[in-house]
C-alpha cells in the first residue's frame, strides 16, 4: 500500500458512501481505529478496531435505500471535517444533517466521531424563559 494524503483517504471514504461501494473502505481503516456513531443519543455507539469499524461502515455504505450527500469537506493536516446530509426516504423530512470529525494518520483512518442534528424534540437552553423578551435579553 502506498501512502495516501488525508484528502485522498477522505475522498475515497466519501466515494464509498455516495456510490454504495463498501469494498472501497477495506484499505482505509487502521487496525486501532475508533469510531463513535451519531446514535444513540447522547453519546453514540463506540466501535473499536478495524473489523468493527469496517463492518459498521460497509453496512451503511451498501444500504441502497439511503443516500449520503457530502455538503462540505475541510482538510487540515491529518484532520478532516465532513459536513453531510443522510437521506433515508423521499420526503422533505426524511433526512438528517450531520458532521464527521476524522483523523487520518499514515494514510489510514484512526478516528471518526459522528454528530448529527436530531429529528427529535430536544429541549433548548432558552426553553422555559419568558418568550421573546428573554431572547432579547440574551442577545444584548
Backbone torsions as a table, in degrees:
resi	resn	phi	psi	omega
1	UNK	NA	130.0	176.6
2	UNK	-88.2	155.0	-179.2
3	UNK	-65.8	135.1	176.6
4	UNK	-116.8	148.0	175.7
5	UNK	-74.7	165.2	175.3
6	UNK	-57.2	-43.7	-179.8
7	UNK	-60.3	-41.5	179.3
8	UNK	-65.7	-42.0	179.7
9	UNK	-63.5	-47.1	-178.0
10	UNK	-67.1	-36.5	176.2
11	UNK	-61.4	-44.8	178.7
12	UNK	-67.8	-38.3	177.4
13	UNK	-59.2	-51.9	179.7
14	UNK	-62.5	-40.8	178.3
15	UNK	-54.6	-41.8	-177.5
16	UNK	-61.7	-36.7	-179.7
17	UNK	-79.9	-39.8	179.4
18	UNK	-62.0	-41.9	-173.8
19	UNK	-103.6	11.4	178.6
20	UNK	53.5	45.0	-174.2
21	UNK	-114.6	74.7	-177.3
22	UNK	-56.5	-38.4	-179.2
23	UNK	-58.8	-24.8	178.4
24	UNK	-57.8	-30.0	-175.9
25	UNK	-71.1	-20.6	-169.9
26	UNK	-55.2	-37.0	-178.1
27	UNK	-107.2	25.6	179.6
28	UNK	-109.8	-6.0	-167.9
29	UNK	-115.5	128.6	178.6
30	UNK	-70.5	152.4	179.0
31	UNK	-58.7	-29.0	-175.9
32	UNK	-108.2	23.7	-178.6
33	UNK	-59.1	142.9	173.7
34	UNK	-123.6	129.9	-179.7
35	UNK	-131.1	134.1	172.8
36	UNK	-115.3	117.8	178.7
37	UNK	-72.4	163.8	-179.5
38	UNK	-79.7	-9.1	178.7
39	UNK	-133.0	158.8	-5.9
40	UNK	-79.3	151.9	177.7
41	UNK	-65.5	149.6	8.0
42	UNK	-94.3	-14.7	-171.7
43	UNK	-106.6	-18.7	-176.2
44	UNK	79.6	152.4	178.1
45	UNK	-71.6	142.7	-179.0
46	UNK	-107.6	132.4	178.1
47	UNK	-121.0	131.1	-177.6
48	UNK	-123.4	133.5	177.9
49	UNK	97.1	154.1	-176.8
50	UNK	-56.9	-47.9	-175.4
51	UNK	-61.3	-45.2	-178.4
52	UNK	-66.5	-44.0	179.7
53	UNK	-66.3	-42.8	179.9
54	UNK	-62.6	-44.8	179.5
55	UNK	-60.8	-45.6	179.9
56	UNK	-60.5	-53.5	-176.1
57	UNK	-65.0	-39.6	178.9
58	UNK	-65.2	-38.1	177.7
59	UNK	-61.0	-45.4	178.8
60	UNK	-66.4	-47.3	-176.4
61	UNK	-61.9	-38.0	-174.6
62	UNK	-84.4	-4.4	179.3
63	UNK	-76.1	103.5	-176.5
64	UNK	-79.9	0.8	175.1
65	UNK	-87.8	-2.8	-179.0
66	UNK	-124.5	167.3	178.0
67	UNK	-141.3	129.3	177.2
68	UNK	-101.6	129.4	-179.1
69	UNK	-128.3	103.5	174.0
70	UNK	-63.6	135.0	178.0
71	UNK	-102.0	-32.7	-179.1
72	UNK	-161.0	142.2	177.0
73	UNK	-131.3	128.8	177.9
74	UNK	-122.8	127.0	178.7
75	UNK	-109.5	132.3	177.4
76	UNK	-139.8	90.2	-178.3
77	UNK	66.2	-121.7	179.0
78	UNK	-84.4	-1.8	-175.8
79	UNK	-107.2	149.6	175.3
80	UNK	-143.4	145.7	173.4
81	UNK	-119.0	125.1	178.4
82	UNK	-114.9	112.2	172.9
83	UNK	-93.1	132.2	-171.2
84	UNK	-143.4	166.4	168.1
85	UNK	-124.1	135.2	179.9
86	UNK	-116.5	115.5	-178.6
87	UNK	-100.3	132.6	-179.5
88	UNK	-126.2	16.6	177.3
89	UNK	-174.1	-178.3	-176.0
90	UNK	-92.5	-16.8	-175.5
91	UNK	-80.3	163.5	-179.5
92	UNK	-63.4	-25.4	179.9
93	UNK	-93.7	2.0	-175.9
94	UNK	-92.7	49.4	176.3
95	UNK	-157.2	166.2	176.1
96	UNK	-142.1	145.6	176.5
97	UNK	-104.7	150.5	180.0
98	UNK	-163.5	-170.5	-178.2
99	UNK	-145.9	142.8	170.5
100	UNK	-114.5	132.8	173.9
101	UNK	-103.0	114.7	-171.8
102	UNK	-111.8	146.8	174.2
103	UNK	-128.0	122.7	-179.2
104	UNK	-117.1	129.3	178.0
105	UNK	-131.8	131.0	179.4
106	UNK	53.5	37.7	175.1
107	UNK	79.4	12.9	179.8
108	UNK	-133.7	147.8	177.4
109	UNK	-74.8	123.6	178.7
110	UNK	-108.8	-19.3	179.7
111	UNK	-155.3	141.1	176.1
112	UNK	-145.7	120.4	-180.0
113	UNK	-115.8	120.0	-177.0
114	UNK	-104.2	137.4	178.2
115	UNK	-136.4	144.8	178.5
116	UNK	-143.6	158.3	172.1
117	UNK	-75.0	138.8	-175.5
118	UNK	-90.7	151.0	173.7
119	UNK	-94.5	-4.4	179.8
120	UNK	-84.4	177.0	-179.6
121	UNK	-90.3	105.3	-178.0
122	UNK	-106.8	125.3	178.5
123	UNK	-66.4	136.3	179.1
124	UNK	-95.9	159.1	-179.4
125	UNK	-60.6	-27.2	-177.7
126	UNK	-89.1	-5.2	176.8
127	UNK	-59.9	139.0	179.1
128	UNK	90.3	-11.4	174.8
129	UNK	-78.3	167.1	-172.6
130	UNK	-83.9	60.1	170.0
131	UNK	66.2	-147.5	-174.5
132	UNK	-58.0	-33.5	-179.7
133	UNK	-64.1	-37.8	178.1
134	UNK	-66.1	-41.4	178.6
135	UNK	-63.7	-38.7	176.7
136	UNK	-62.2	-40.7	178.8
137	UNK	-64.4	-40.4	179.9
138	UNK	-66.2	-36.0	-177.5
139	UNK	-76.7	-21.4	-173.7
140	UNK	-156.5	NA	NA
